[in-house]
Amino acid sequence: MSLDNLHYIAVEGVIGAGKTSLADKLAKTLGAATVLEEFEQNPFLEEFYNDPQRYAFQTQVFFLISRFQQLQDLRQIDMFHNKVVSDYIFEKDRIFATLNLTAKEMKLYDGIARLMEKEIPVPDMVIYLQASTPHLMDNIRKRGRSYEKQIKYEYIDALNELYNKFFFHYNKTPLLVISTDELDFVHSEKDYRDILTEIDNHTAGTRYYIPQKTDRK
């Protein structure tokens, strides 16, 4: 699908996958607005990483409401004349909820989320940045966010498994799955241009891009 015909692109991936970095680069290339997660606004996030059982529900509901409000605002944008790139899809919230909440909490959460889902616009294409757990943990360590220091390997590994399972069955929009372990689209112009080519060549269904390790320029 030509980049010119994409008015709403969503980039997804586990914590540390590079979602925001790619969303920002795509937005600059396309002259698009960005809708980025406001995770730093969540007052429960740091407490959640220190004590997940106690703060999971508050953290999840805050994110659910925040994401709903952000994406609902997209309805006010004329998508025919304007382009938007986001660094998440609304469904991601349920992936985290599945991992973080108890059965009773999930039942309450699910009722709220299902009401909200009806009001959310659907992207023209979703890009899933797939990565191995060691690669994700390395990225998390390198960016050095204070509230992420408590994130455990086992948590990211479980989350990674849920993400892969979710996108294996995803069929709501055209989906481009990009293996990122051998990519550096932030510093390598070639890697970034290769991603643009993959987006341009994708029309429908699910497309996989698994680059091989090469010298980058």
N, C-alpha and C positions, 0 to 999 in steps of 0.2 A: 504494500500500500504506500503510495507516494507520501512523503512527508508533508507535502502541500495539502493533502486531503485529510490529515489528522488534526483535529481541533482540540482533542482532549486525550492526552497520554498520561498513563499512570505507571510509575516505576515502583517495583516492590522487591522485597528481599528481607532476610533476617537482619537483626541488629549487626552492624558492621559490614554490610554488603556493599555499601556505597550508593545507596538510593538517592540521597540528597545531592551528592556530587554529580551523578549522572543527570538528575532532574534539572539542576542548575545549568549544566552545559547544554542540554537539549533546549532549555528555555532561551538561552542566549542565541543559539543557532537559529531557532524558529521565530525569534522575536515574541516569545510567549510569556504570559504571566505564570507565576509559580504559586502553587498551594502546598505549603510545607508543614509537616507535623510540628506542633508547638509543644514538644515533649518537655522543654525546660520550664514551661508554665505549670506543669503538673506538680502540685505541692506535696504529693504523696510518693513521688517516684523514688527519691533517695531512701525514704523509709521502707519502701517495698523491697528494694535490693538488700536492705539490712535485715528485714523481718517479713518475708513474703507472705506467710500465712495471715499475719495480722493486717497487712495493708493491701492485699491483693484486690479486694472488692472496690475499695475507694479509688485505687489507682485505675482500675479498669473502667469504672463508670465515668470518671473524669475524662479519660481518653475517648470513651464512646460519645459523650456529649460534645466534646471539643471537635472530634472528627465529623460528627453529624452537622454541627453548625458551620464548619468550614465548607464542607461539600455541598450543603444545601444552598450556600451563598452562590455557588456556581450557576444556579438557575437564574440568577440575575444578570449573568453575562451572556451576551449574544455570541454563541459558539460559532455561528456561521462566519462572523467577521473577526473573531478573536480566537487565540489559541491559549491553551492552559496545559501546564505540565505539573503533576503532583508527585509527591514521593511516597504515596500510599494509596491503597484502595480501602473502602469502608469495611470490606470483609476481613481485613487483617485483624480487626479488633476481636472477632470471634475466635481466630486462631489463638491469640494470646489468652483469651478468656477460657478456652478449653484446657489450656495448660495450667492456668493460675487459680481458677475458682473451684470451690467445692461444689458438690451436686446441687445443694440448696441454693447457693449463690448463682450457679449457672442457670437454674430454672428462672429465677427472677431476672437475671441479665438477659436471657433469651427473649423473654416477653417484651422487654423494652427495645432490644435491638431489632426485633422483627417489625415493630411499628415504625421505626426509623428507616429501615431499609427501603421502604416503598417510596421514600422522598429523595433518594440519592440518584443523581445522574450517572449513567454508565459510560466509561471511557471508550474511545474509538480503538484503543490498543492498550494492552497491559504488557509491560516488560518485567520479567522476573529475573533478578540477578541471583543466580544459584552459586553457592560457594560451599566448600568443605568447612567443617567446624573448626579445624586448626587455622584455616585462612581467616575466618571470621574473628576468632579470638585474637589473632595477631593484629588485625585491623583495629579491634576495640582497644587493645593495649597501646597501639601507636598513637591513637588520637587522644588518649589520656583524660577522658572526662571523669571528673571526681566521683560522680554518682554511679559510674559504671565499674568502679574498681572492685565491687563486691560480686559482680556477675561471675557465676561459676561455669566451668566448661560443660558440666552435665546439663545445666539449664539451656545453654545455647544449642547443645547437641539435640536435646528433646524438642526445642523450638524448630530447629532445622528440619528434623524429621516430619513435624507437623506441616511445615511450609511445603516441603516436597510432596507430601501426600495431598495437600489441598490443591496445588497447581497441577498435579498429575491428572486430577479430575476436572480442572477448571475449563469451562467452555462458554462462558458468558460473552466473551469478546475475543477477537484475535489476540493470541498470546505468543510473545517472543521470549523464550527461555535462553538466557545467556550464561554460560559457565564462565565464572570470573577468576578462577584461581590462577590462570595464566594471562590475565588481562590487566592493564594499567591504563584505563581510559582517562585518568586524571592527568597523568604526566606524558603519555604517549599519544601524539596526534594520530598516528596510524591506527592504534587500537580504537580510538574514538571514531575515526572515519569508517572503520570496518563495521562498527555498530550501526552507524547511520545507513550504511549499505544494506545491512541485514533488515533494518526497519523498512527501508524502501522496497525490498524484495518480498516482504511478507504481505500476504493478502487475506488469508483466512485460516481458521483452525489454530493449531499449535506448531510453531517452528522452533527448532533447537539450533543454537549456535555454540559449538564447542571448539574454540580456537586452540591451536597447538603452540607450544612455547617457541618463540622466535625472537630475533634481535629486533628491538624497537627503535624507532626514530621519530 
